[in-house]
Structures are given as structure tokens and as C-alpha cells.
Amino acid sequence: MSTGKGKKRVKNIPVLYNESKKKRGVMLTDTAWHSVQELAVKNNVSASEYLETMIRKYCVTEA
């Protein structure tokens, strides 16, 4: 997974995708949340970035 390391971060300017991220809320069981956190650590990314990657990989189709 790309982490965007070495790229200058500027507020509201996307680094990894063509759009900026926005704050969202997701409800998960403790078991699911701990699994996301563990997998994110193994992949050296945040839980947010891990979820983003999984959703884009498995659910988003290009129009």
C-alpha cells in the first residue's frame, strides 16, 4: 500500500487520491474494530487508510 511518504501535505489537497477525505462515522463491533487496527498496523497505514483501501479494492467500480 502506498503511504504517500515524501509528499508534502497541504490541507484540503489530496495526496493519495483525486479527492480530499472528509470525516465520517462508522459503527463497528469491538471485534471488527480491533481487527481493522491490527491489519492496519501490519500494513503500516492508519485504520482510516486501511478501510479506504479495502473499500476501493473490493467495492468501487470504475464508471
Backbone hydrogen bonds, N-H to C=O, Kabsch-Sander energy under -0.5 kcal/mol:
donor,donor_aa,acceptor,acceptor_aa,energy
7,K,4,G,-1.8
10,V,13,I,-0.5
13,I,10,V,-2.1
28,L,26,V,-0.6
33,W,29,T,-2.5
34,H,30,D,-2.6
35,S,31,T,-1.8
36,V,32,A,-2.4
37,Q,33,W,-2.4
38,E,34,H,-2.4
39,L,35,S,-2.6
40,A,36,V,-2.4
41,V,37,Q,-2.2
42,K,38,E,-2.2
43,N,39,L,-1.5
44,N,41,V,-1.3
45,V,40,A,-2.3
50,Y,46,S,-2.4
51,L,47,A,-2.5
52,E,48,S,-2.4
53,T,49,E,-2.4
54,M,50,Y,-2.4
55,I,51,L,-2.7
56,R,52,E,-2.5
57,K,53,T,-2.4
58,Y,54,M,-2.4
59,C,55,I,-2.6
60,V,55,I,-1.2
61,T,59,C,-0.5
